[in-house]
Amino acid sequence: MSGIPRTPAPLVVGVDAGGTGTRCAVVGLDGRVHGRGQGAGGNLRSSTDPARALRRALEEALSGVERGRIGAGHLAFAGAGGEDGARYRELAARAWREAGLPGAPAVGDDLAAAVAGATDSPDALLLLSGTGAVAALYRGGVQAARRDGYGWLLGDEGSGVWLGRQAVVRTLAALDGRGPATALLEVLPRALGTDGAEGSGPAADGTVLARRMVTAVHAAPPAELGRLAPLVDDVARAGDPVADEIVTEGARLLLHTFDSLAGAAGEDFADLPVVLAGGLLTGRTLLAARVTAALRARGTATVPVRDAATGAAALAARTLGPTVPPAEARRLHRAVAGLEPG
């Protein structure tokens, strides 16, 4: 028997494609991560080249991996559950083929991957603030209700793009005398690349600087405003009241969006696990601190997303082989997603 070669256990691929970054993980069923890759934003509406970003993340993660061992894949995109679903499926299938991978990947919404990267509970609440912002209710692993997530133009209140946009708006108001002075004026022109232009220093004519800032914002994809969010956090921490007001309002809006799920969730709204997702709610930000503190004051415990890419991989693992008992399915989920046993 010892001379019979053993077939290596299959590997699964998980991809989390967001507005500002695409992350890929190749994971074994024992939880060992065999490869990771990153690319630029993978959102069809706000990223410059999502196809290239996806290919780069896949190729980087698969470097040194025997591609014939890939048993399944789950690629998660913001907006894949809406009108852009067919385009995302086409994008994913093409990238999968070009990577030389067998079969075809599943394609899903990034929110489900985020939940899977935080808990193995089939019933959960999600509050996300990253490039965009959204809240959702999951029942039996299926999205039962969703609030906001309407994009930078119509919603995403409390998101990174919302924070960045508010910072520019408040800075422009300070420049032309419509609003109070703010230390944001000392950092935003540099972040927007307008500080090196003639007549664009802090002491320059406000109209000139304002025009240059407006031009710079309109010349970049909307998602780029999200990159200003850390500056808002820094300036707020330094004691600037304008930046602090922006963060406070962002936290209030996120909590309002979250609370709007109460009617859909029903009587156990307060008992469901609450998953916090997105860089602004999983990182050490003022926004995260204020949202978490407000939820804690209600007696609501939260669990942050550990890794949405391995969460997507856990969703991929569910499609391997015959149906397994629920207890075994949850054990497998915890292993692949990298969650603590429990």
C-alpha positions, 0 to 999 in steps of 0.5 A: 500500500505504501507504494501507491501515490497519495493524491494531494488534498485540494486547495481553494481560492478566495478573492476579495475585490474592493474599491481600492484593493483586491486580495487573493488567498490560496488555502488548504482545507486544513487552514494552511495558506499556500499563497497570497496576492494583491492588486489594485481596486477591483470595482467595475464602477470605481476602479481604473482596471479591475481586470488587471487588478484581479489577474495580478492578485491571482497570479501572485497568490498562485506563484509556486502553487500546483494549479491542478490542485485548485478544487474550487474558487469563490471571487467576491466583488462589491456589487456582484449581486446587483445589475453588474453581476453578469459583468463580474461573472464574465470578468471572473471567468476570464481571469480564471481561464487566463490563470490556467485554473481548472473548472470555473469559480463561483462569484458572489457579493463581497459582503457574504465573504466578509461575514464568512471571514468573521464568523461561521454563524449562518445568522449575523448582522454586518456593518461595513465602512471601507471605500463604501458603507453598507449594513446587511442581515444574513439568515441561513447564510443568505442575505435577507436585508441590506441598507445603503451601499448605494455608491459615493454619489447616492449614499455610502454614508460614513464610508472612506469616500464620504469622509474624504469628500466631507474633508474636501467640502469643509476645506473649500468652505474654509478657504472661501469664508463659508466655514470655520478654519481647519487644519485640514487645509495644511494636509489636503492640498499636499494629498491632492498634489496641489501644494507644489503648484504656483500660488497654491500654498496656505497663504495663497489666494483661496480661490486659486487653491480651491480651483486647483483642489476641485480640478484634482478631485474631479480628475481622479476616480471617486474611490480615490477620495477614500484615501483621504480618510486617514488624513481626516483621522490624523487631523481629528486626533490632533484636536481639529474640531472640523475633522472631529465633527466629520468623524462624529457625523460619520459614526452617527450615520453608520449607526443609523444605517445599522439600526435601520435593520432592526425591523427586518431582523425582528426580535433577535436583533440584539442577539445576533453576532455583529460583524464589523468590516472594511478598513475603517471599522477593523483598523485602529481608527477614531471612526471604529472606536466611536462606532464600537463604543456606541454598540458596546454601550448598548451591550452589543458585542462585535466581531471584526472580519479577520480576512475576507479573502480567506472568508471567500475561500471558506465559501469556496470550500463549501462547494467541494464534494458531497454535502457534509453534516452541519457540524463538520461544515462549520469546522471546515469553515473555521479552518479555511477562514482562519477562525478560532475554534468555537 
